[in-house]
Amino acid sequence: MLLNWALIFLAFALIAGILGFTGLARESAGIAKILFVVFLVIYIVSLFFYHM
């Protein structure tokens, strides 16, 4: 679910960047990065607890 949101914000940032909305693109890319890191941490923690 979080990975989907990260990809949506990444696509939104790319489209906004192409259209010239640089401030909006920067914010969307920042949100996408944060969501991706959160997803990655949750994934690694769940792998750790799954193998215990």
Beta strands, then each sheet from edge to edge (+ up, - down):
end
